[in-house]
């Protein structure tokens, strides 16, 4: 079981490396790692598990964050309409995106960053992602809103990019022009 102690923090070199593609079909070890990523996110949303294991709550986790430089992500969140989305994916790739941008009004946080980083993170408002599920099925997702933002955040980890790399250094709290504001 992954705990908060297993998550590496900013400054660790793995977080700045581009992760390797996972060969298909995935090995049993890669499947186990991806399953554990999803379990962490699920456990970190359960008050009893948070208290028992001291977990830091999260809605997404990428393999590089546990020092495994492979293209795997797990996401679990309830969207604006109250619908639960749960994904454990190999080799996710953004294949297209909108010109229009969006951002979280509360800013973004990260399980690998122990400090608050104020600022708006411009993201694409809509994205299309292709990946392979834990069950080995090809997945083609069209995402918008909070879900699109979370996917971009996690896929950034696979490319060695941290969320604060997108924040304007001149004016971190300047709202991205023409972008959709998303409340969280």
PyMOL commands that place a pseudoatom at each C-alpha (Angstrom):
pseudoatom trace, name=CA, resn=UNK, resi=1, chain=A, elem=C, hetatm=0, pos=[0.000, 0.000, 0.000]
pseudoatom trace, name=CA, resn=UNK, resi=2, chain=A, elem=C, hetatm=0, pos=[1.266, 3.452, -0.942]
pseudoatom trace, name=CA, resn=UNK, resi=3, chain=A, elem=C, hetatm=0, pos=[1.300, 6.016, 1.868]
pseudoatom trace, name=CA, resn=UNK, resi=4, chain=A, elem=C, hetatm=0, pos=[2.173, 9.711, 1.941]
pseudoatom trace, name=CA, resn=UNK, resi=5, chain=A, elem=C, hetatm=0, pos=[5.770, 8.746, 2.859]
pseudoatom trace, name=CA, resn=UNK, resi=6, chain=A, elem=C, hetatm=0, pos=[6.138, 6.956, -0.511]
pseudoatom trace, name=CA, resn=UNK, resi=7, chain=A, elem=C, hetatm=0, pos=[5.420, 10.172, -2.435]
pseudoatom trace, name=CA, resn=UNK, resi=8, chain=A, elem=C, hetatm=0, pos=[8.585, 12.012, -3.437]
pseudoatom trace, name=CA, resn=UNK, resi=9, chain=A, elem=C, hetatm=0, pos=[8.723, 15.783, -3.019]
pseudoatom trace, name=CA, resn=UNK, resi=10, chain=A, elem=C, hetatm=0, pos=[9.707, 18.666, -5.267]
pseudoatom trace, name=CA, resn=UNK, resi=11, chain=A, elem=C, hetatm=0, pos=[13.441, 18.814, -5.801]
pseudoatom trace, name=CA, resn=UNK, resi=12, chain=A, elem=C, hetatm=0, pos=[13.656, 15.053, -6.426]
pseudoatom trace, name=CA, resn=UNK, resi=13, chain=A, elem=C, hetatm=0, pos=[15.176, 14.503, -9.919]
pseudoatom trace, name=CA, resn=UNK, resi=14, chain=A, elem=C, hetatm=0, pos=[12.536, 11.938, -10.995]
pseudoatom trace, name=CA, resn=UNK, resi=15, chain=A, elem=C, hetatm=0, pos=[9.882, 14.678, -10.930]
pseudoatom trace, name=CA, resn=UNK, resi=16, chain=A, elem=C, hetatm=0, pos=[11.765, 16.562, -13.665]
pseudoatom trace, name=CA, resn=UNK, resi=17, chain=A, elem=C, hetatm=0, pos=[12.355, 13.616, -16.017]
pseudoatom trace, name=CA, resn=UNK, resi=18, chain=A, elem=C, hetatm=0, pos=[10.142, 12.541, -18.912]
pseudoatom trace, name=CA, resn=UNK, resi=19, chain=A, elem=C, hetatm=0, pos=[8.717, 9.150, -17.926]
pseudoatom trace, name=CA, resn=UNK, resi=20, chain=A, elem=C, hetatm=0, pos=[9.087, 6.039, -20.117]
pseudoatom trace, name=CA, resn=UNK, resi=21, chain=A, elem=C, hetatm=0, pos=[6.209, 4.509, -22.080]
pseudoatom trace, name=CA, resn=UNK, resi=22, chain=A, elem=C, hetatm=0, pos=[4.831, 1.343, -20.473]
pseudoatom trace, name=CA, resn=UNK, resi=23, chain=A, elem=C, hetatm=0, pos=[5.290, -1.579, -22.908]
pseudoatom trace, name=CA, resn=UNK, resi=24, chain=A, elem=C, hetatm=0, pos=[1.982, -3.209, -23.866]
pseudoatom trace, name=CA, resn=UNK, resi=25, chain=A, elem=C, hetatm=0, pos=[0.772, -5.604, -22.676]
pseudoatom trace, name=CA, resn=UNK, resi=26, chain=A, elem=C, hetatm=0, pos=[1.871, -4.318, -19.250]
pseudoatom trace, name=CA, resn=UNK, resi=27, chain=A, elem=C, hetatm=0, pos=[3.891, -6.523, -16.917]
pseudoatom trace, name=CA, resn=UNK, resi=28, chain=A, elem=C, hetatm=0, pos=[2.323, -7.773, -13.695]
pseudoatom trace, name=CA, resn=UNK, resi=29, chain=A, elem=C, hetatm=0, pos=[4.602, -5.354, -11.822]
pseudoatom trace, name=CA, resn=UNK, resi=30, chain=A, elem=C, hetatm=0, pos=[3.338, -2.374, -13.860]
pseudoatom trace, name=CA, resn=UNK, resi=31, chain=A, elem=C, hetatm=0, pos=[-0.281, -3.451, -13.312]
pseudoatom trace, name=CA, resn=UNK, resi=32, chain=A, elem=C, hetatm=0, pos=[0.366, -3.714, -9.570]
pseudoatom trace, name=CA, resn=UNK, resi=33, chain=A, elem=C, hetatm=0, pos=[1.936, -0.231, -9.494]
pseudoatom trace, name=CA, resn=UNK, resi=34, chain=A, elem=C, hetatm=0, pos=[-1.002, 1.289, -11.371]
pseudoatom trace, name=CA, resn=UNK, resi=35, chain=A, elem=C, hetatm=0, pos=[-3.496, -0.473, -9.077]
pseudoatom trace, name=CA, resn=UNK, resi=36, chain=A, elem=C, hetatm=0, pos=[-1.621, 0.891, -6.046]
pseudoatom trace, name=CA, resn=UNK, resi=37, chain=A, elem=C, hetatm=0, pos=[-1.749, 4.438, -7.471]
pseudoatom trace, name=CA, resn=UNK, resi=38, chain=A, elem=C, hetatm=0, pos=[-5.530, 4.166, -7.768]
pseudoatom trace, name=CA, resn=UNK, resi=39, chain=A, elem=C, hetatm=0, pos=[-5.817, 2.652, -4.287]
pseudoatom trace, name=CA, resn=UNK, resi=40, chain=A, elem=C, hetatm=0, pos=[-3.858, 5.566, -2.814]
pseudoatom trace, name=CA, resn=UNK, resi=41, chain=A, elem=C, hetatm=0, pos=[-6.215, 8.097, -4.364]
pseudoatom trace, name=CA, resn=UNK, resi=42, chain=A, elem=C, hetatm=0, pos=[-9.255, 6.098, -3.162]
pseudoatom trace, name=CA, resn=UNK, resi=43, chain=A, elem=C, hetatm=0, pos=[-7.813, 5.669, 0.348]
pseudoatom trace, name=CA, resn=UNK, resi=44, chain=A, elem=C, hetatm=0, pos=[-6.831, 9.340, 0.542]
pseudoatom trace, name=CA, resn=UNK, resi=45, chain=A, elem=C, hetatm=0, pos=[-10.496, 10.274, 0.093]
pseudoatom trace, name=CA, resn=UNK, resi=46, chain=A, elem=C, hetatm=0, pos=[-11.671, 8.002, 2.909]
pseudoatom trace, name=CA, resn=UNK, resi=47, chain=A, elem=C, hetatm=0, pos=[-11.671, 9.792, 6.314]
pseudoatom trace, name=CA, resn=UNK, resi=48, chain=A, elem=C, hetatm=0, pos=[-10.975, 6.548, 8.221]
pseudoatom trace, name=CA, resn=UNK, resi=49, chain=A, elem=C, hetatm=0, pos=[-7.980, 5.666, 6.019]
pseudoatom trace, name=CA, resn=UNK, resi=50, chain=A, elem=C, hetatm=0, pos=[-6.672, 9.245, 6.189]
pseudoatom trace, name=CA, resn=UNK, resi=51, chain=A, elem=C, hetatm=0, pos=[-6.691, 9.092, 9.973]
pseudoatom trace, name=CA, resn=UNK, resi=52, chain=A, elem=C, hetatm=0, pos=[-5.362, 5.532, 10.268]
pseudoatom trace, name=CA, resn=UNK, resi=53, chain=A, elem=C, hetatm=0, pos=[-2.431, 5.978, 7.847]
pseudoatom trace, name=CA, resn=UNK, resi=54, chain=A, elem=C, hetatm=0, pos=[-1.916, 9.760, 7.957]
pseudoatom trace, name=CA, resn=UNK, resi=55, chain=A, elem=C, hetatm=0, pos=[-2.692, 10.091, 4.246]
pseudoatom trace, name=CA, resn=UNK, resi=56, chain=A, elem=C, hetatm=0, pos=[-2.713, 13.412, 2.481]
pseudoatom trace, name=CA, resn=UNK, resi=57, chain=A, elem=C, hetatm=0, pos=[-5.936, 13.704, 0.455]
pseudoatom trace, name=CA, resn=UNK, resi=58, chain=A, elem=C, hetatm=0, pos=[-5.580, 13.757, -3.334]
pseudoatom trace, name=CA, resn=UNK, resi=59, chain=A, elem=C, hetatm=0, pos=[-7.598, 13.350, -6.515]
pseudoatom trace, name=CA, resn=UNK, resi=60, chain=A, elem=C, hetatm=0, pos=[-4.758, 12.259, -8.774]
pseudoatom trace, name=CA, resn=UNK, resi=61, chain=A, elem=C, hetatm=0, pos=[-1.359, 10.590, -8.614]
pseudoatom trace, name=CA, resn=UNK, resi=62, chain=A, elem=C, hetatm=0, pos=[1.231, 9.856, -11.298]
pseudoatom trace, name=CA, resn=UNK, resi=63, chain=A, elem=C, hetatm=0, pos=[3.839, 7.072, -11.137]
pseudoatom trace, name=CA, resn=UNK, resi=64, chain=A, elem=C, hetatm=0, pos=[6.804, 9.501, -11.151]
pseudoatom trace, name=CA, resn=UNK, resi=65, chain=A, elem=C, hetatm=0, pos=[5.467, 10.852, -7.837]
pseudoatom trace, name=CA, resn=UNK, resi=66, chain=A, elem=C, hetatm=0, pos=[6.294, 7.488, -6.233]
pseudoatom trace, name=CA, resn=UNK, resi=67, chain=A, elem=C, hetatm=0, pos=[9.703, 7.477, -7.976]
pseudoatom trace, name=CA, resn=UNK, resi=68, chain=A, elem=C, hetatm=0, pos=[8.580, 5.163, -10.800]
pseudoatom trace, name=CA, resn=UNK, resi=69, chain=A, elem=C, hetatm=0, pos=[9.481, 6.926, -14.050]
pseudoatom trace, name=CA, resn=UNK, resi=70, chain=A, elem=C, hetatm=0, pos=[6.771, 5.291, -16.163]
pseudoatom trace, name=CA, resn=UNK, resi=71, chain=A, elem=C, hetatm=0, pos=[3.712, 6.738, -17.912]
pseudoatom trace, name=CA, resn=UNK, resi=72, chain=A, elem=C, hetatm=0, pos=[0.932, 5.759, -15.472]
pseudoatom trace, name=CA, resn=UNK, resi=73, chain=A, elem=C, hetatm=0, pos=[-1.690, 7.916, -13.738]
pseudoatom trace, name=CA, resn=UNK, resi=74, chain=A, elem=C, hetatm=0, pos=[-4.643, 7.376, -11.425]
pseudoatom trace, name=CA, resn=UNK, resi=75, chain=A, elem=C, hetatm=0, pos=[-7.469, 9.886, -11.013]
pseudoatom trace, name=CA, resn=UNK, resi=76, chain=A, elem=C, hetatm=0, pos=[-10.574, 9.746, -8.865]
pseudoatom trace, name=CA, resn=UNK, resi=77, chain=A, elem=C, hetatm=0, pos=[-12.901, 12.679, -8.390]
pseudoatom trace, name=CA, resn=UNK, resi=78, chain=A, elem=C, hetatm=0, pos=[-16.502, 13.699, -8.283]
pseudoatom trace, name=CA, resn=UNK, resi=79, chain=A, elem=C, hetatm=0, pos=[-17.322, 16.277, -10.951]
pseudoatom trace, name=CA, resn=UNK, resi=80, chain=A, elem=C, hetatm=0, pos=[-19.497, 19.382, -10.802]
pseudoatom trace, name=CA, resn=UNK, resi=81, chain=A, elem=C, hetatm=0, pos=[-22.610, 17.235, -11.448]
pseudoatom trace, name=CA, resn=UNK, resi=82, chain=A, elem=C, hetatm=0, pos=[-21.826, 14.827, -8.606]
pseudoatom trace, name=CA, resn=UNK, resi=83, chain=A, elem=C, hetatm=0, pos=[-20.687, 12.017, -10.924]
pseudoatom trace, name=CA, resn=UNK, resi=84, chain=A, elem=C, hetatm=0, pos=[-17.714, 9.906, -9.776]
pseudoatom trace, name=CA, resn=UNK, resi=85, chain=A, elem=C, hetatm=0, pos=[-14.871, 9.467, -12.272]
pseudoatom trace, name=CA, resn=UNK, resi=86, chain=A, elem=C, hetatm=0, pos=[-12.229, 6.864, -11.511]
pseudoatom trace, name=CA, resn=UNK, resi=87, chain=A, elem=C, hetatm=0, pos=[-9.355, 6.092, -13.889]
pseudoatom trace, name=CA, resn=UNK, resi=88, chain=A, elem=C, hetatm=0, pos=[-6.149, 4.052, -13.768]
pseudoatom trace, name=CA, resn=UNK, resi=89, chain=A, elem=C, hetatm=0, pos=[-4.365, 4.527, -17.091]
pseudoatom trace, name=CA, resn=UNK, resi=90, chain=A, elem=C, hetatm=0, pos=[-1.218, 3.476, -18.906]
pseudoatom trace, name=CA, resn=UNK, resi=91, chain=A, elem=C, hetatm=0, pos=[0.433, 5.820, -21.426]
pseudoatom trace, name=CA, resn=UNK, resi=92, chain=A, elem=C, hetatm=0, pos=[-2.177, 8.619, -21.364]
pseudoatom trace, name=CA, resn=UNK, resi=93, chain=A, elem=C, hetatm=0, pos=[-1.677, 11.145, -24.132]
pseudoatom trace, name=CA, resn=UNK, resi=94, chain=A, elem=C, hetatm=0, pos=[-3.489, 14.372, -24.949]
pseudoatom trace, name=CA, resn=UNK, resi=95, chain=A, elem=C, hetatm=0, pos=[-4.300, 13.966, -28.654]
pseudoatom trace, name=CA, resn=UNK, resi=96, chain=A, elem=C, hetatm=0, pos=[-6.222, 17.224, -29.088]
pseudoatom trace, name=CA, resn=UNK, resi=97, chain=A, elem=C, hetatm=0, pos=[-7.271, 20.260, -27.075]
pseudoatom trace, name=CA, resn=UNK, resi=98, chain=A, elem=C, hetatm=0, pos=[-9.344, 23.409, -27.279]
pseudoatom trace, name=CA, resn=UNK, resi=99, chain=A, elem=C, hetatm=0, pos=[-7.900, 26.839, -27.933]
pseudoatom trace, name=CA, resn=UNK, resi=100, chain=A, elem=C, hetatm=0, pos=[-10.023, 28.078, -25.032]
pseudoatom trace, name=CA, resn=UNK, resi=101, chain=A, elem=C, hetatm=0, pos=[-8.393, 27.940, -21.607]
pseudoatom trace, name=CA, resn=UNK, resi=102, chain=A, elem=C, hetatm=0, pos=[-9.676, 27.354, -18.081]
pseudoatom trace, name=CA, resn=UNK, resi=103, chain=A, elem=C, hetatm=0, pos=[-8.200, 27.555, -14.586]
pseudoatom trace, name=CA, resn=UNK, resi=104, chain=A, elem=C, hetatm=0, pos=[-9.069, 26.684, -11.006]
pseudoatom trace, name=CA, resn=UNK, resi=105, chain=A, elem=C, hetatm=0, pos=[-10.003, 29.783, -9.005]
pseudoatom trace, name=CA, resn=UNK, resi=106, chain=A, elem=C, hetatm=0, pos=[-8.485, 28.145, -5.901]
pseudoatom trace, name=CA, resn=UNK, resi=107, chain=A, elem=C, hetatm=0, pos=[-5.212, 27.425, -7.716]
pseudoatom trace, name=CA, resn=UNK, resi=108, chain=A, elem=C, hetatm=0, pos=[-3.697, 23.948, -7.864]
pseudoatom trace, name=CA, resn=UNK, resi=109, chain=A, elem=C, hetatm=0, pos=[-1.943, 21.837, -5.283]
pseudoatom trace, name=CA, resn=UNK, resi=110, chain=A, elem=C, hetatm=0, pos=[0.149, 18.700, -5.538]
pseudoatom trace, name=CA, resn=UNK, resi=111, chain=A, elem=C, hetatm=0, pos=[0.953, 15.745, -3.295]
pseudoatom trace, name=CA, resn=UNK, resi=112, chain=A, elem=C, hetatm=0, pos=[4.645, 16.290, -4.173]
pseudoatom trace, name=CA, resn=UNK, resi=113, chain=A, elem=C, hetatm=0, pos=[4.572, 19.946, -3.084]
pseudoatom trace, name=CA, resn=UNK, resi=114, chain=A, elem=C, hetatm=0, pos=[4.399, 20.616, 0.655]
pseudoatom trace, name=CA, resn=UNK, resi=115, chain=A, elem=C, hetatm=0, pos=[3.951, 24.367, 0.381]
pseudoatom trace, name=CA, resn=UNK, resi=116, chain=A, elem=C, hetatm=0, pos=[1.119, 26.533, -0.883]
pseudoatom trace, name=CA, resn=UNK, resi=117, chain=A, elem=C, hetatm=0, pos=[1.901, 28.004, -4.304]
pseudoatom trace, name=CA, resn=UNK, resi=118, chain=A, elem=C, hetatm=0, pos=[-0.472, 30.893, -5.010]
pseudoatom trace, name=CA, resn=UNK, resi=119, chain=A, elem=C, hetatm=0, pos=[-1.310, 31.582, -8.614]
pseudoatom trace, name=CA, resn=UNK, resi=120, chain=A, elem=C, hetatm=0, pos=[-3.573, 30.633, -11.480]
pseudoatom trace, name=CA, resn=UNK, resi=121, chain=A, elem=C, hetatm=0, pos=[-2.556, 27.725, -13.691]
pseudoatom trace, name=CA, resn=UNK, resi=122, chain=A, elem=C, hetatm=0, pos=[-3.853, 28.148, -17.254]
pseudoatom trace, name=CA, resn=UNK, resi=123, chain=A, elem=C, hetatm=0, pos=[-5.050, 24.833, -18.724]
pseudoatom trace, name=CA, resn=UNK, resi=124, chain=A, elem=C, hetatm=0, pos=[-6.952, 23.819, -21.855]
pseudoatom trace, name=CA, resn=UNK, resi=125, chain=A, elem=C, hetatm=0, pos=[-10.715, 23.997, -21.278]
pseudoatom trace, name=CA, resn=UNK, resi=126, chain=A, elem=C, hetatm=0, pos=[-11.320, 20.769, -23.221]
pseudoatom trace, name=CA, resn=UNK, resi=127, chain=A, elem=C, hetatm=0, pos=[-8.998, 17.887, -24.024]
pseudoatom trace, name=CA, resn=UNK, resi=128, chain=A, elem=C, hetatm=0, pos=[-9.155, 14.492, -25.664]
pseudoatom trace, name=CA, resn=UNK, resi=129, chain=A, elem=C, hetatm=0, pos=[-7.032, 11.778, -24.070]
pseudoatom trace, name=CA, resn=UNK, resi=130, chain=A, elem=C, hetatm=0, pos=[-6.149, 8.340, -25.392]
pseudoatom trace, name=CA, resn=UNK, resi=131, chain=A, elem=C, hetatm=0, pos=[-4.740, 5.698, -23.053]
pseudoatom trace, name=CA, resn=UNK, resi=132, chain=A, elem=C, hetatm=0, pos=[-4.902, 2.028, -22.062]
pseudoatom trace, name=CA, resn=UNK, resi=133, chain=A, elem=C, hetatm=0, pos=[-6.934, 1.028, -18.993]
pseudoatom trace, name=CA, resn=UNK, resi=134, chain=A, elem=C, hetatm=0, pos=[-5.755, -1.262, -16.201]
pseudoatom trace, name=CA, resn=UNK, resi=135, chain=A, elem=C, hetatm=0, pos=[-7.905, -3.959, -17.878]
pseudoatom trace, name=CA, resn=UNK, resi=136, chain=A, elem=C, hetatm=0, pos=[-5.971, -3.528, -21.141]
pseudoatom trace, name=CA, resn=UNK, resi=137, chain=A, elem=C, hetatm=0, pos=[-8.706, -1.707, -23.070]
pseudoatom trace, name=CA, resn=UNK, resi=138, chain=A, elem=C, hetatm=0, pos=[-8.063, 1.302, -25.303]
pseudoatom trace, name=CA, resn=UNK, resi=139, chain=A, elem=C, hetatm=0, pos=[-9.678, 4.401, -23.817]
pseudoatom trace, name=CA, resn=UNK, resi=140, chain=A, elem=C, hetatm=0, pos=[-10.665, 7.561, -25.691]
pseudoatom trace, name=CA, resn=UNK, resi=141, chain=A, elem=C, hetatm=0, pos=[-11.887, 10.322, -23.364]
pseudoatom trace, name=CA, resn=UNK, resi=142, chain=A, elem=C, hetatm=0, pos=[-13.275, 13.778, -24.083]
pseudoatom trace, name=CA, resn=UNK, resi=143, chain=A, elem=C, hetatm=0, pos=[-12.882, 15.845, -20.943]
pseudoatom trace, name=CA, resn=UNK, resi=144, chain=A, elem=C, hetatm=0, pos=[-13.803, 19.320, -19.746]
pseudoatom trace, name=CA, resn=UNK, resi=145, chain=A, elem=C, hetatm=0, pos=[-13.971, 21.275, -16.509]
pseudoatom trace, name=CA, resn=UNK, resi=146, chain=A, elem=C, hetatm=0, pos=[-12.219, 20.039, -13.387]
pseudoatom trace, name=CA, resn=UNK, resi=147, chain=A, elem=C, hetatm=0, pos=[-11.604, 16.595, -14.895]
pseudoatom trace, name=CA, resn=UNK, resi=148, chain=A, elem=C, hetatm=0, pos=[-9.698, 18.109, -17.853]
pseudoatom trace, name=CA, resn=UNK, resi=149, chain=A, elem=C, hetatm=0, pos=[-7.575, 20.171, -15.444]
pseudoatom trace, name=CA, resn=UNK, resi=150, chain=A, elem=C, hetatm=0, pos=[-6.716, 17.151, -13.280]
pseudoatom trace, name=CA, resn=UNK, resi=151, chain=A, elem=C, hetatm=0, pos=[-5.753, 15.068, -16.324]
pseudoatom trace, name=CA, resn=UNK, resi=152, chain=A, elem=C, hetatm=0, pos=[-3.454, 17.849, -17.572]
pseudoatom trace, name=CA, resn=UNK, resi=153, chain=A, elem=C, hetatm=0, pos=[-1.855, 18.148, -14.114]
pseudoatom trace, name=CA, resn=UNK, resi=154, chain=A, elem=C, hetatm=0, pos=[-1.141, 14.392, -13.933]
pseudoatom trace, name=CA, resn=UNK, resi=155, chain=A, elem=C, hetatm=0, pos=[0.043, 14.097, -17.559]
pseudoatom trace, name=CA, resn=UNK, resi=156, chain=A, elem=C, hetatm=0, pos=[2.402, 17.029, -16.880]
pseudoatom trace, name=CA, resn=UNK, resi=157, chain=A, elem=C, hetatm=0, pos=[4.054, 14.833, -14.207]
pseudoatom trace, name=CA, resn=UNK, resi=158, chain=A, elem=C, hetatm=0, pos=[4.799, 12.271, -16.924]
pseudoatom trace, name=CA, resn=UNK, resi=159, chain=A, elem=C, hetatm=0, pos=[6.656, 14.977, -18.842]
pseudoatom trace, name=CA, resn=UNK, resi=160, chain=A, elem=C, hetatm=0, pos=[8.668, 16.327, -15.900]
pseudoatom trace, name=CA, resn=UNK, resi=161, chain=A, elem=C, hetatm=0, pos=[6.479, 19.438, -15.555]
pseudoatom trace, name=CA, resn=UNK, resi=162, chain=A, elem=C, hetatm=0, pos=[5.206, 20.809, -12.245]
pseudoatom trace, name=CA, resn=UNK, resi=163, chain=A, elem=C, hetatm=0, pos=[1.964, 22.806, -12.018]
pseudoatom trace, name=CA, resn=UNK, resi=164, chain=A, elem=C, hetatm=0, pos=[3.738, 25.973, -10.878]
pseudoatom trace, name=CA, resn=UNK, resi=165, chain=A, elem=C, hetatm=0, pos=[5.795, 25.997, -14.100]
pseudoatom trace, name=CA, resn=UNK, resi=166, chain=A, elem=C, hetatm=0, pos=[2.612, 27.342, -15.758]
pseudoatom trace, name=CA, resn=UNK, resi=167, chain=A, elem=C, hetatm=0, pos=[2.032, 30.202, -13.266]
pseudoatom trace, name=CA, resn=UNK, resi=168, chain=A, elem=C, hetatm=0, pos=[2.944, 33.685, -14.492]
pseudoatom trace, name=CA, resn=UNK, resi=169, chain=A, elem=C, hetatm=0, pos=[6.065, 34.881, -12.667]
pseudoatom trace, name=CA, resn=UNK, resi=170, chain=A, elem=C, hetatm=0, pos=[5.182, 38.558, -13.260]
pseudoatom trace, name=CA, resn=UNK, resi=171, chain=A, elem=C, hetatm=0, pos=[1.619, 38.347, -11.912]
pseudoatom trace, name=CA, resn=UNK, resi=172, chain=A, elem=C, hetatm=0, pos=[0.674, 34.934, -10.452]
pseudoatom trace, name=CA, resn=UNK, resi=173, chain=A, elem=C, hetatm=0, pos=[-2.888, 36.027, -9.650]
pseudoatom trace, name=CA, resn=UNK, resi=174, chain=A, elem=C, hetatm=0, pos=[-3.689, 37.593, -13.004]
pseudoatom trace, name=CA, resn=UNK, resi=175, chain=A, elem=C, hetatm=0, pos=[-6.650, 35.685, -14.410]
pseudoatom trace, name=CA, resn=UNK, resi=176, chain=A, elem=C, hetatm=0, pos=[-5.730, 34.025, -17.711]
pseudoatom trace, name=CA, resn=UNK, resi=177, chain=A, elem=C, hetatm=0, pos=[-7.310, 36.134, -20.458]
pseudoatom trace, name=CA, resn=UNK, resi=178, chain=A, elem=C, hetatm=0, pos=[-10.596, 34.785, -21.802]
pseudoatom trace, name=CA, resn=UNK, resi=179, chain=A, elem=C, hetatm=0, pos=[-10.308, 31.627, -19.681]
pseudoatom trace, name=CA, resn=UNK, resi=180, chain=A, elem=C, hetatm=0, pos=[-13.208, 29.834, -17.963]
pseudoatom trace, name=CA, resn=UNK, resi=181, chain=A, elem=C, hetatm=0, pos=[-12.972, 30.125, -14.162]
pseudoatom trace, name=CA, resn=UNK, resi=182, chain=A, elem=C, hetatm=0, pos=[-13.665, 26.781, -12.462]
pseudoatom trace, name=CA, resn=UNK, resi=183, chain=A, elem=C, hetatm=0, pos=[-14.599, 26.689, -8.775]
pseudoatom trace, name=CA, resn=UNK, resi=184, chain=A, elem=C, hetatm=0, pos=[-13.402, 23.786, -6.647]
for i in range(1, 184): cmd.bond("trace and resi %d" % i, "trace and resi %d" % (i + 1))
show_as sticks, trace
zoom trace
